[in-house]
Amino acid sequence: MTIKAGDKAPEVALVTLGESGLKTARIGELAGKPALLLFFPLVNTGVCQQELCSLRDSMARYNSLGVRVVAISVDSPFAFKLWAEQ
């Protein structure tokens, strides 16, 4: 399926791991708001780590523009937790 700029995103539910544990996030929650969806394959790889660190370093700019950033990977939430702790 090809999605073009301006198309309505399909409804997707993702599992996230926050400070309070596992929760479900829905892409539909972003409707009508500026958002950046970043798809990357795996944490703990050089390219992905560099990309995520670059994104982290730019968060103030995204926040000032009111853009919600969502990084999506095939990794489990627990892999993210381990990566973040390192």
N, CA, C and O atoms as a GROMACS GRO file, in nm:
protein
  344
    1MET      N    1   0.084  -0.116   0.000
    1MET     CA    2   0.000   0.000   0.000
    1MET      C    3   0.089   0.123   0.000
    1MET      O    4   0.182   0.132   0.080
    2THR      N    5   0.062   0.216  -0.086
    2THR     CA    6   0.139   0.340  -0.094
    2THR      C    7   0.057   0.453  -0.034
    2THR      O    8  -0.060   0.471  -0.067
    3ILE      N    9   0.119   0.528   0.054
    3ILE     CA   10   0.055   0.644   0.116
    3ILE      C   11   0.128   0.767   0.068
    3ILE      O   12   0.251   0.774   0.070
    4LYS      N   13   0.050   0.866   0.023
    4LYS     CA   14   0.108   0.991  -0.026
    4LYS      C   15   0.082   1.102   0.076
    4LYS      O   16  -0.006   1.090   0.161
    5ALA      N   17   0.158   1.208   0.066
    5ALA     CA   18   0.136   1.324   0.152
    5ALA      C   19  -0.009   1.368   0.139
    5ALA      O   20  -0.061   1.383   0.029
    6GLY      N   21  -0.071   1.389   0.252
    6GLY     CA   22  -0.210   1.432   0.254
    6GLY      C   23  -0.310   1.320   0.267
    6GLY      O   24  -0.426   1.344   0.299
    7ASP      N   25  -0.267   1.194   0.242
    7ASP     CA   26  -0.357   1.080   0.258
    7ASP      C   27  -0.385   1.058   0.407
    7ASP      O   28  -0.302   1.089   0.493
    8LYS      N   29  -0.503   1.003   0.435
    8LYS     CA   30  -0.535   0.966   0.572
    8LYS      C   31  -0.458   0.838   0.606
    8LYS      O   32  -0.461   0.741   0.531
    9ALA      N   33  -0.391   0.840   0.718
    9ALA     CA   34  -0.313   0.723   0.761
    9ALA      C   35  -0.408   0.613   0.805
    9ALA      O   36  -0.512   0.640   0.865
   10PRO      N   37  -0.374   0.489   0.774
   10PRO     CA   38  -0.457   0.378   0.822
   10PRO      C   39  -0.447   0.369   0.975
   10PRO      O   40  -0.346   0.408   1.034
   11GLU      N   41  -0.552   0.316   1.038
   11GLU     CA   42  -0.549   0.302   1.184
   11GLU      C   43  -0.452   0.191   1.222
   11GLU      O   44  -0.463   0.078   1.175
   12VAL      N   45  -0.359   0.224   1.308
   12VAL     CA   46  -0.258   0.130   1.354
   12VAL      C   47  -0.245   0.147   1.506
   12VAL      O   48  -0.243   0.258   1.557
   13ALA      N   49  -0.237   0.035   1.576
   13ALA     CA   50  -0.213   0.037   1.720
   13ALA      C   51  -0.073  -0.017   1.744
   13ALA      O   52  -0.035  -0.120   1.689
   14LEU      N   53   0.002   0.052   1.827
   14LEU     CA   54   0.139   0.014   1.858
   14LEU      C   55   0.155  -0.004   2.008
   14LEU      O   56   0.091   0.067   2.086
   15VAL      N   57   0.238  -0.096   2.048
   15VAL     CA   58   0.268  -0.116   2.190
   15VAL      C   59   0.389  -0.030   2.224
   15VAL      O   60   0.491  -0.033   2.154
   16THR      N   61   0.377   0.046   2.330
   16THR     CA   62   0.487   0.131   2.374
   16THR      C   63   0.521   0.098   2.519
   16THR      O   64   0.439   0.045   2.593
   17LEU      N   65   0.641   0.131   2.556
   17LEU     CA   66   0.685   0.111   2.694
   17LEU      C   67   0.724   0.246   2.750
   17LEU      O   68   0.826   0.303   2.712
   18GLY      N   69   0.643   0.296   2.840
   18GLY     CA   70   0.671   0.424   2.903
   18GLY      C   71   0.711   0.404   3.048
   18GLY      O   72   0.734   0.292   3.092
   19GLU      N   73   0.720   0.513   3.119
   19GLU     CA   74   0.760   0.505   3.260
   19GLU      C   75   0.660   0.425   3.342
   19GLU      O   76   0.696   0.365   3.444
   20SER      N   77   0.533   0.422   3.299
   20SER     CA   78   0.430   0.350   3.375
   20SER      C   79   0.405   0.210   3.321
   20SER      O   80   0.310   0.145   3.363
   21GLY      N   81   0.489   0.162   3.231
   21GLY     CA   82   0.475   0.027   3.177
   21GLY      C   83   0.423   0.026   3.034
   21GLY      O   84   0.427   0.127   2.964
   22LEU      N   85   0.373  -0.090   2.993
   22LEU     CA   86   0.324  -0.106   2.856
   22LEU      C   87   0.192  -0.033   2.838
   22LEU      O   88   0.106  -0.032   2.926
   23LYS      N   89   0.176   0.027   2.721
   23LYS     CA   90   0.048   0.088   2.685
   23LYS      C   91   0.032   0.080   2.534
   23LYS      O   92   0.127   0.051   2.462
   24THR      N   93  -0.088   0.106   2.488
   24THR     CA   94  -0.116   0.105   2.345
   24THR      C   95  -0.128   0.248   2.295
   24THR      O   96  -0.198   0.330   2.355
   25ALA      N   97  -0.060   0.278   2.187
   25ALA     CA   98  -0.070   0.409   2.121
   25ALA      C   99  -0.136   0.386   1.985
   25ALA      O  100  -0.104   0.288   1.916
   26ARG      N  101  -0.225   0.473   1.948
   26ARG     CA  102  -0.295   0.461   1.820
   26ARG      C  103  -0.258   0.579   1.730
   26ARG      O  104  -0.258   0.694   1.773
   27ILE      N  105  -0.225   0.547   1.606
   27ILE     CA  106  -0.188   0.651   1.510
   27ILE      C  107  -0.302   0.753   1.495
   27ILE      O  108  -0.277   0.872   1.473
   28GLY      N  109  -0.426   0.705   1.505
   28GLY     CA  110  -0.541   0.794   1.493
   28GLY      C  111  -0.541   0.908   1.593
   28GLY      O  112  -0.604   1.011   1.570
   29GLU      N  113  -0.470   0.891   1.705
   29GLU     CA  114  -0.459   0.997   1.805
   29GLU      C  115  -0.385   1.119   1.750
   29GLU      O  116  -0.393   1.228   1.806
   30LEU      N  117  -0.313   1.100   1.641
   30LEU     CA  118  -0.237   1.210   1.581
   30LEU      C  119  -0.318   1.288   1.477
   30LEU      O  120  -0.270   1.388   1.425
   31ALA      N  121  -0.438   1.243   1.448
   31ALA     CA  122  -0.519   1.304   1.341
   31ALA      C  123  -0.535   1.454   1.364
   31ALA      O  124  -0.568   1.498   1.475
   32GLY      N  125  -0.512   1.531   1.260
   32GLY     CA  126  -0.529   1.675   1.266
   32GLY      C  127  -0.414   1.750   1.331
   32GLY      O  128  -0.420   1.872   1.345
   33LYS      N  129  -0.309   1.679   1.370
   33LYS     CA  130  -0.193   1.741   1.434
   33LYS      C  131  -0.070   1.712   1.350
   33LYS      O  132  -0.060   1.605   1.290
   34PRO      N  133   0.024   1.805   1.344
   34PRO     CA  134   0.148   1.776   1.271
   34PRO      C  135   0.224   1.662   1.340
   34PRO      O  136   0.241   1.661   1.461
   35ALA      N  137   0.269   1.566   1.260
   35ALA     CA  138   0.340   1.452   1.317
   35ALA      C  139   0.449   1.406   1.221
   35ALA      O  140   0.437   1.417   1.099
   36LEU      N  141   0.554   1.354   1.279
   36LEU     CA  142   0.663   1.292   1.203
   36LEU      C  143   0.668   1.147   1.244
   36LEU      O  144   0.693   1.115   1.360
   37LEU      N  145   0.643   1.057   1.148
   37LEU     CA  146   0.655   0.915   1.174
   37LEU      C  147   0.789   0.869   1.119
   37LEU      O  148   0.815   0.879   0.999
   38LEU      N  149   0.873   0.820   1.207
   38LEU     CA  150   1.006   0.774   1.169
   38LEU      C  151   1.010   0.622   1.179
   38LEU      O  152   0.995   0.567   1.288
   39PHE      N  153   1.029   0.556   1.068
   39PHE     CA  154   1.038   0.410   1.065
   39PHE      C  155   1.185   0.371   1.057
   39PHE      O  156   1.259   0.421   0.972
   40PHE      N  157   1.228   0.282   1.144
   40PHE     CA  158   1.365   0.233   1.141
   40PHE      C  159   1.364   0.087   1.182
   40PHE      O  160   1.274   0.043   1.253
   41PRO      N  161   1.464   0.009   1.138
   41PRO     CA  162   1.456  -0.135   1.159
   41PRO      C  163   1.488  -0.181   1.301
   41PRO      O  164   1.407  -0.251   1.362
   42LEU      N  165   1.602  -0.146   1.356
   42LEU     CA  166   1.645  -0.204   1.482
   42LEU      C  167   1.726  -0.106   1.566
   42LEU      O  168   1.805  -0.027   1.514
   43VAL      N  169   1.706  -0.111   1.697
   43VAL     CA  170   1.795  -0.036   1.785
   43VAL      C  171   1.925  -0.116   1.796
   43VAL      O  172   1.933  -0.231   1.752
   44ASN      N  173   2.025  -0.056   1.855
   44ASN     CA  174   2.157  -0.120   1.872
   44ASN      C  175   2.228  -0.148   1.741
   44ASN      O  176   2.310  -0.239   1.732
   45THR      N  177   2.196  -0.072   1.639
   45THR     CA  178   2.274  -0.076   1.515
   45THR      C  179   2.326   0.066   1.493
   45THR      O  180   2.258   0.163   1.528
   46GLY      N  181   2.444   0.079   1.437
   46GLY     CA  182   2.507   0.210   1.423
   46GLY      C  183   2.424   0.313   1.351
   46GLY      O  184   2.414   0.427   1.397
   47VAL      N  185   2.366   0.276   1.240
   47VAL     CA  186   2.288   0.372   1.160
   47VAL      C  187   2.165   0.417   1.236
   47VAL      O  188   2.136   0.537   1.243
   48CYS      N  189   2.093   0.321   1.294
   48CYS     CA  190   1.971   0.357   1.367
   48CYS      C  191   2.003   0.439   1.490
   48CYS      O  192   1.931   0.534   1.522
   49GLN      N  193   2.109   0.404   1.560
   49GLN     CA  194   2.145   0.480   1.678
   49GLN      C  195   2.178   0.624   1.640
   49GLN      O  196   2.137   0.717   1.709
   50GLN      N  197   2.253   0.642   1.532
   50GLN     CA  198   2.288   0.777   1.488
   50GLN      C  199   2.162   0.854   1.449
   50GLN      O  200   2.149   0.972   1.481
   51GLU      N  201   2.069   0.788   1.380
   51GLU     CA  202   1.946   0.854   1.339
   51GLU      C  203   1.862   0.894   1.460
   51GLU      O  204   1.810   1.006   1.466
   52LEU      N  205   1.849   0.804   1.557
   52LEU     CA  206   1.770   0.834   1.676
   52LEU      C  207   1.835   0.943   1.761
   52LEU      O  208   1.765   1.027   1.817
   53CYS      N  209   1.966   0.942   1.771
   53CYS     CA  210   2.035   1.047   1.846
   53CYS      C  211   2.019   1.182   1.777
   53CYS      O  212   2.003   1.284   1.844
   54SER      N  213   2.024   1.183   1.646
   54SER     CA  214   2.002   1.306   1.571
   54SER      C  215   1.860   1.358   1.594
   54SER      O  216   1.839   1.479   1.610
   55LEU      N  217   1.766   1.268   1.596
   55LEU     CA  218   1.627   1.305   1.621
   55LEU      C  219   1.614   1.362   1.762
   55LEU      O  220   1.550   1.466   1.782
   56ARG      N  221   1.674   1.295   1.860
   56ARG     CA  222   1.672   1.342   2.000
   56ARG      C  223   1.729   1.483   2.010
   56ARG      O  224   1.674   1.568   2.079
   57ASP      N  225   1.840   1.507   1.940
   57ASP     CA  226   1.905   1.637   1.946
   57ASP      C  227   1.824   1.747   1.880
   57ASP      O  228   1.849   1.865   1.903
   58SER      N  229   1.726   1.710   1.796
   58SER     CA  230   1.642   1.806   1.726
   58SER      C  231   1.503   1.821   1.789
   58SER      O  232   1.420   1.895   1.737
   59MET      N  233   1.478   1.752   1.899
   59MET     CA  234   1.344   1.752   1.958
   59MET      C  235   1.295   1.891   1.996
   59MET      O  236   1.175   1.918   1.984
   60ALA      N  237   1.382   1.978   2.042
   60ALA     CA  238   1.339   2.113   2.079
   60ALA      C  239   1.277   2.185   1.959
   60ALA      O  240   1.179   2.257   1.972
   61ARG      N  241   1.336   2.164   1.843
   61ARG     CA  242   1.283   2.228   1.722
   61ARG      C  243   1.147   2.170   1.685
   61ARG      O  244   1.053   2.244   1.655
   62TYR      N  245   1.135   2.036   1.688
   62TYR     CA  246   1.006   1.975   1.659
   62TYR      C  247   0.901   2.022   1.759
   62TYR      O  248   0.788   2.053   1.720
   63ASN      N  249   0.937   2.026   1.887
   63ASN     CA  250   0.843   2.072   1.989
   63ASN      C  251   0.798   2.215   1.965
   63ASN      O  252   0.681   2.247   1.981
   64SER      N  253   0.892   2.301   1.926
   64SER     CA  254   0.857   2.442   1.902
   64SER      C  255   0.762   2.457   1.784
   64SER      O  256   0.687   2.555   1.776
   65LEU      N  257   0.764   2.361   1.693
   65LEU     CA  258   0.673   2.364   1.578
   65LEU      C  259   0.542   2.288   1.606
   65LEU      O  260   0.453   2.284   1.521
   66GLY      N  261   0.532   2.229   1.724
   66GLY     CA  262   0.412   2.155   1.760
   66GLY      C  263   0.402   2.020   1.691
   66GLY      O  264   0.293   1.966   1.676
   67VAL      N  265   0.517   1.966   1.650
   67VAL     CA  266   0.520   1.838   1.579
   67VAL      C  267   0.542   1.724   1.679
   67VAL      O  268   0.636   1.727   1.759
   68ARG      N  269   0.454   1.626   1.674
   68ARG     CA  270   0.471   1.507   1.759
   68ARG      C  271   0.556   1.408   1.681
   68ARG      O  272   0.527   1.378   1.565
   69VAL      N  273   0.660   1.357   1.743
   69VAL     CA  274   0.752   1.263   1.678
   69VAL      C  275   0.723   1.123   1.730
   69VAL      O  276   0.718   1.100   1.851
   70VAL      N  277   0.704   1.029   1.637
   70VAL     CA  278   0.679   0.890   1.672
   70VAL      C  279   0.779   0.804   1.596
   70VAL      O  280   0.778   0.802   1.473
   71ALA      N  281   0.865   0.734   1.669
   71ALA     CA  282   0.962   0.644   1.608
   71ALA      C  283   0.907   0.502   1.614
   71ALA      O  284   0.866   0.456   1.721
   72ILE      N  285   0.905   0.434   1.502
   72ILE     CA  286   0.844   0.302   1.491
   72ILE      C  287   0.948   0.201   1.443
   72ILE      O  288   1.019   0.225   1.345
   73SER      N  289   0.954   0.089   1.514
   73SER     CA  290   1.050  -0.016   1.482
   73SER      C  291   0.987  -0.152   1.502
   73SER      O  292   0.882  -0.164   1.566
   74VAL      N  293   1.050  -0.255   1.448
   74VAL     CA  294   1.004  -0.392   1.470
   74VAL      C  295   1.055  -0.447   1.604
   74VAL      O  296   1.013  -0.555   1.646
   75ASP      N  297   1.142  -0.374   1.669
   75ASP     CA  298   1.194  -0.418   1.799
   75ASP      C  299   1.083  -0.421   1.902
   75ASP      O  300   0.981  -0.353   1.888
   76SER      N  301   1.104  -0.500   2.007
   76SER     CA  302   1.009  -0.504   2.118
   76SER      C  303   1.031  -0.381   2.207
   76SER      O  304   1.140  -0.323   2.206
   77PRO      N  305   0.930  -0.342   2.282
   77PRO     CA  306   0.948  -0.230   2.376
   77PRO      C  307   1.061  -0.257   2.475
   77PRO      O  308   1.126  -0.164   2.522
   78PHE      N  309   1.084  -0.384   2.508
   78PHE     CA  310   1.189  -0.418   2.604
   78PHE      C  311   1.329  -0.395   2.545
   78PHE      O  312   1.421  -0.358   2.618
   79ALA      N  313   1.344  -0.417   2.414
   79ALA     CA  314   1.472  -0.386   2.349
   79ALA      C  315   1.499  -0.237   2.356
   79ALA      O  316   1.614  -0.196   2.376
   80PHE      N  317   1.395  -0.154   2.340
   80PHE     CA  318   1.411  -0.009   2.350
   80PHE      C  319   1.454   0.029   2.491
   80PHE      O  320   1.541   0.115   2.509
   81LYS      N  321   1.394  -0.034   2.590
   81LYS     CA  322   1.428  -0.003   2.728
   81LYS      C  323   1.574  -0.031   2.754
   81LYS      O  324   1.644   0.051   2.813
   82LEU      N  325   1.621  -0.148   2.712
   82LEU     CA  326   1.762  -0.182   2.731
   82LEU      C  327   1.854  -0.084   2.658
   82LEU      O  328   1.956  -0.042   2.711
   83TRP      N  329   1.815  -0.048   2.535
   83TRP     CA  330   1.895   0.046   2.456
   83TRP      C  331   1.901   0.182   2.525
   83TRP      O  332   2.007   0.243   2.534
   84ALA      N  333   1.786   0.228   2.574
   84ALA     CA  334   1.780   0.360   2.641
   84ALA      C  335   1.866   0.361   2.767
   84ALA      O  336   1.928   0.462   2.800
   85GLU      N  337   1.868   0.249   2.838
   85GLU     CA  338   1.947   0.242   2.961
   85GLU      C  339   2.096   0.245   2.933
   85GLU      O  340   2.174   0.288   3.018
   86GLN      N  341   2.136   0.200   2.815
   86GLN     CA  342   2.278   0.201   2.779
   86GLN      C  343   2.320   0.339   2.736
   86GLN      O  344   2.436   0.361   2.702
   0.00000   0.00000   0.00000
